[in-house]
Amino acid sequence: MEAETGEKGIDFFLAAGTYSLLNSNLLESGILDKCHKAGVRVIIGGPYSSGILALGADPAHGGPVFYNYLPAPEEILEKTRRIEEVCKKFSVPLMAAALQFPLGHPAVESVIPGSKTPEEAITNQQMMDVQIP
């Protein structure tokens, strides 16, 4: 993408928390399509939406789940439960669906899930290897 001055524009940018199974702002605003058309690659951060798409709406630990770094509101819990039902129907782990979803758009080059431990990094790799119908 070249500016009128002949200078090269941006090649890529990182968008965190704005394109996931629970948030389609980048798609709805047209930004992803504009980036694709202009050859700008997008890196998506936060595909687990602060943890709810890693743990589910009703995690086994019984504690609160978070969305956008706050306790998830009921609307998000319900939406997550509906997504979980679809995943269950196709025997796909919620984490795999959440991690792979952003890569379905041609502008998205990479996804940064983040991990706190080596075990989480291994799990992220395993979720990328899941075949999703």
C-alpha positions as CSV (number, residue, x, y, z in Angstrom):
1,M,0.0,0.0,0.0
2,E,1.7,3.2,-1.1
3,A,0.8,6.7,0.1
4,E,0.5,9.5,-2.5
5,T,4.0,10.6,-1.6
6,G,5.4,7.3,-2.7
7,E,6.1,6.1,0.8
8,K,5.2,2.6,1.8
9,G,2.2,2.4,4.1
10,I,1.8,-0.2,6.8
11,D,2.3,-3.9,6.1
12,F,0.5,-5.3,9.1
13,F,-1.1,-4.4,12.4
14,L,-2.1,-6.1,15.6
15,A,-5.8,-6.0,16.6
16,A,-6.4,-7.4,20.1
17,G,-9.9,-8.4,21.3
18,T,-11.7,-7.1,18.3
19,Y,-12.2,-10.2,16.1
20,S,-13.3,-13.4,17.8
21,L,-16.2,-15.8,18.0
22,L,-17.7,-13.2,20.4
23,N,-16.7,-10.0,18.7
24,S,-16.9,-9.2,15.0
25,N,-16.2,-5.5,15.1
26,L,-13.3,-5.7,12.7
27,L,-15.4,-7.6,10.2
28,E,-18.6,-5.5,10.6
29,S,-16.7,-2.2,10.3
30,G,-15.2,-3.4,7.0
31,I,-11.6,-3.0,8.3
32,L,-10.7,-6.6,7.6
33,D,-11.9,-6.4,4.0
34,K,-10.2,-3.1,3.4
35,C,-6.9,-4.5,4.8
36,H,-7.2,-7.5,2.5
37,K,-7.8,-5.3,-0.5
38,A,-4.9,-3.1,0.4
39,G,-2.5,-6.0,1.1
40,V,-2.3,-5.2,4.8
41,R,-2.0,-8.3,6.9
42,V,-3.7,-8.5,10.3
43,I,-2.5,-10.2,13.4
44,I,-5.3,-11.1,15.9
45,G,-4.5,-11.0,19.6
46,G,-6.8,-12.3,22.3
47,P,-8.8,-14.9,20.4
48,Y,-10.0,-16.4,23.7
49,S,-11.7,-13.1,24.6
50,S,-10.0,-12.8,28.1
51,G,-10.5,-16.5,28.8
52,I,-14.2,-17.2,28.3
53,L,-13.5,-19.0,24.9
54,A,-10.8,-21.1,26.6
55,L,-12.8,-22.1,29.7
56,G,-16.4,-21.9,28.5
57,A,-19.3,-20.1,30.0
58,D,-19.6,-22.6,32.9
59,P,-16.1,-23.8,33.7
60,A,-15.5,-26.8,35.9
61,H,-13.8,-24.6,38.6
62,G,-17.1,-22.9,39.2
63,G,-15.5,-19.4,39.3
64,P,-16.2,-16.4,37.2
65,V,-15.2,-16.2,33.6
66,F,-14.0,-13.1,32.0
67,Y,-14.7,-11.2,28.8
68,N,-12.8,-8.0,28.0
69,Y,-11.0,-8.3,31.3
70,L,-14.2,-8.1,33.3
71,P,-16.6,-10.7,34.6
72,A,-18.6,-11.8,31.6
73,P,-22.1,-10.4,31.4
74,E,-25.1,-12.7,31.0
75,E,-25.5,-11.8,27.3
76,I,-21.9,-13.0,26.6
77,L,-22.4,-16.1,28.7
78,E,-25.5,-17.1,26.7
79,K,-23.7,-16.4,23.4
80,T,-20.8,-18.6,24.5
81,R,-23.2,-21.4,25.5
82,R,-24.7,-21.3,22.1
83,I,-21.2,-21.5,20.5
84,E,-20.3,-24.4,22.8
85,E,-23.4,-26.3,21.7
86,V,-22.4,-26.0,18.0
87,C,-18.8,-27.1,18.9
88,K,-20.2,-30.0,20.8
89,K,-22.4,-31.0,17.9
90,F,-19.3,-31.3,15.7
91,S,-16.9,-32.6,18.4
92,V,-14.7,-29.6,18.2
93,P,-13.1,-28.1,21.3
94,L,-14.2,-24.6,22.0
95,M,-10.6,-23.5,22.3
96,A,-9.8,-24.9,18.8
97,A,-12.8,-23.1,17.3
98,A,-11.8,-19.8,19.0
99,L,-8.2,-20.1,18.0
100,Q,-8.7,-21.0,14.4
101,F,-11.8,-18.8,13.7
102,P,-9.9,-15.6,13.0
103,L,-7.7,-17.3,10.4
104,G,-10.8,-17.9,8.2
105,H,-10.5,-14.3,7.0
106,P,-8.0,-13.8,4.2
107,A,-6.6,-10.6,5.8
108,V,-5.6,-12.5,9.0
109,E,-2.0,-13.6,8.9
110,S,-1.6,-14.9,12.4
111,V,-3.2,-15.3,15.8
112,I,-1.6,-14.6,19.1
113,P,-3.4,-16.6,21.8
114,G,-0.9,-16.0,24.6
115,S,0.1,-18.5,27.2
116,K,1.2,-18.3,30.8
117,T,2.9,-21.7,31.1
118,P,4.6,-24.2,28.7
119,E,1.5,-26.4,29.1
120,E,-0.7,-23.6,27.8
121,A,1.6,-23.2,24.8
122,I,1.4,-26.9,24.1
123,T,-2.4,-26.8,24.4
124,N,-2.5,-23.9,21.9
125,Q,-0.5,-25.9,19.4
126,Q,-2.8,-28.9,19.9
127,M,-5.9,-26.6,19.3
128,M,-4.3,-25.4,16.0
129,D,-3.9,-29.0,14.9
130,V,-7.6,-29.9,15.4
131,Q,-9.4,-30.5,12.1
132,I,-12.6,-28.5,12.1
133,P,-15.3,-29.6,9.7
